[in-house]
């Protein structure tokens, strides 16, 4: 994996290999690229011809031979030619931009989609460690960098370098080595100074980018945890942390601005010296009668025409340097490889209703042993509950079943097939889950339920809501099914969100069901209703229930008791109570609390 090019490490050189990485995304419109490049060359040749028309026009007007053709007809023709070529130059440029615009936009679309899909392929570790605000800025700057790089690299740097070459050649051929040499030295000095000064000030740009990402991350983190901030009266603390990040950004931007002043001042000095030297030399040649006033105008026009885009070239170089770094940062994300991957010949067909087995499963995370030699079976059509003290590894079993992680030892099978021999998509299509922490999208209740199966009909969605005891709640709302749930479902209570989650799971219509503390946010009345609904929904399914409230799983066909990552007891509710082991102890504690 390449090191990050934007945030960490010393100031590096430009990584032009990024252009090679972008090339596959540009190949969809080869014909458009060729036509755009043709327009670019034609437009630049036309712009180089403009000073020659000006020269002829001035020389004609300055002529003492007062023949009608020279004094009237020729100037009019030259003026019309000048206007025509300038108009043609603008039109060709617009055609070029239009042709290449679609290439750039399609490349941005393809690359943005590739990053989005890749982020969903990355494993749980990446998403647990990520900073959402900073990541979103990386992606935003990366896609914007593609647009900037394509637009200015192709339409500014390349034509400017082409024009520099043509102008130096014209000066050398028509006016001698002095004019060509002054132009060459000025251009080399300008580009050299711009590169060195830009390298010097890059660290200030990095600091500003780091501070910008940090402030954005802190703002998003704080807003996503709005309720927690309110619970602990920490609005002032959050504002202070955000202001601290903004203060760092302000200092970095001030350094950035002052270094930009030094860069611009140096560039302006080089341009001023070069223009003065060229105009002095041209004026001297005019007084010596070795050049005409038209030649003087031509040289002045070429220098103005050359240094205007060259002056812009300094800005473009700085921005291209940043764009390359931003794009590389985005490609760094694409370079990250998930630790959980499909096997080469994995089966893409979802498993049918059957038996789930955990066979001698061991798993450790960050050198901490979570599960140790865990074995149990969930027979076809049966409901098995897993209980235990906090940190026993109950939720880890679900993550392993969904292959958010792979087991370190042992295996998990469905119908005697190792789940690693199934594609992740096929495995997850066969399992529906009601998670403990239900996170909803900022959309309507209807769309949040339909998320369980996007192609479901309205009748199927309504039936799922009915089974989850959600219909009565929806029908009393002013907007009913179109009620917005708010960011992460903040407008709903915990119990209401959990019932939406249950409706999703029912709608998915899978052979295997997983319930992770599925009634933890419900009151006693709602819990009883939901348990009846879940009992009906689980019929004909193979179900795994992870529970904290033991009263919710007394009807399970088998209960597995975990402690410190190991199975310490198995049996029905009645059998475990009679064993007077850990389960009986937990049952006694919970009954005393109620």
Buried (B, 14 or more C-beta within 10 A) or exposed (E): EEEBBBBEEEEEEBBEEBBEBBEEBBEEBEEBBEBBBBBBBBBBBBBBBBBBBBBBBBBBBEBEEEEEEBEEEBBEBBEEBBEEBBEBBEEBBEBBBEBBBEBBEBBBEBBBEBBEEBBEBBBBBBEEEBBEBBBBBBBBBBBBBBBBBBBBBBBBBBBBBBBBEBBBEBBBEBBEEBBBEBBBBBBEBBBEBBBEBBBEBBBBBBBBBBBBBBBBBBBBBBEBBBEEBEEEEBEEEBEEBBEEBBEBBEBBBEBBEEBBEEBBEBBEEBBEBBBEBBBEBBBEBBEEEEBBBBBBBBBBBBBEBBBEBBBBBBBBBBBBBBBBBBBBBBBBBBEEEBEBBBEEEBBEEBBEBBBBBBBEBBBEEEEEBBBBEBEBBBBBBBBBBBBBBEEBBBBBBBBBBBBBBBBBEBBBBBBEBBBBBBBBEBBBBBBBBBBBEBEBEBBBBBBBBBBBBEEBEEEBBBBBBBBBBBBEBBEEEEEBBEBEBEBBBEBBBBBBBBBBBBBBBBBBEBBBBBBBBBBBBBEEEBBBBBBEBBEEBBEEBBBBBBBBBBBBBBEBEBBBBBBBBBBBBBBBBEEBBEBEBBBBEBBEEEEEEE
